[in-house]
């Protein structure tokens, strides 16, 4: 039952957020050239999953935890995405 609710809320959230996703994607194209960030992470029961977010750092930033990366690598638009938590929206997908 909970799985069904997760699916339904994600579906409605995705439908509601789709115009914002498209706008943020287009702005991200001009900001970094590659607006989507994908990373392999370890989830429950050590099963890997792919995390999808909007890119907030420059493309050539080293792949380390964000608190270890240089703050100079965060783009101005990426700073806005982080403050507003809009970089998390693609996870609805």
Steps between C-alpha positions, in 0.01 A plus 500: 500500500781742589680417174184593308472832683868573430440436133184712483651796688811484281286491187292801605811684617670432168199621302480816711875563487552424128484866384755595768724208404503610137574864588779403742643260243517772234660749741746227603600448137625858488658483847704177483425350159403173667213566741441145624728329753484123546689309766502139614427470873441218747149464637308265726648153535812630321318505165637762261269761351550796270445843651381765253527871584548832330867589473606772746876486444713539192541192282873461572458485881656194664254230604516542878244580766361849447624621839855403397486674162611859453221754542641680195378211284134573584340701221277801581195316368612189693509705819140604439399138433664388823342774713152425367556120488386499137803290407313205656198517264628246242488233771121484442582339167 
